Amino acid sequence: MPICQPSAAATAYTFLRHTGFILDELSAQGLVLWLDDDERWRWRWQGTELESTQGFWAIGEAVVDAVIGRFPATFSADLENED
């Protein structure tokens, strides 16, 4: 049984609210968003050379770059050194 009744409005609100929380946290860690001359959203990480090559839909690219580029040891898949 669901905890509450299904609601498209509640789902959309929850999605947008969590997206806002994520973007707020990422901006606190150096993510910069802006509109380019063609009014497409772009992103870059302050203090690095990581920058979007496509529009804002590629925000997943920024998250992946942040995780892998900023914390490579944490997310390495070095299976030979596992205990």
Secondary structure, DSSP 4 states (H G I P E B T S, - for coil): --SS---HHHHHHHHHHHHHHHHHHHHHTTEEEEE-TTS-EEEEETTSS-B-SS-GGGHHHHHHHHHHHH-TTTT---GGG--
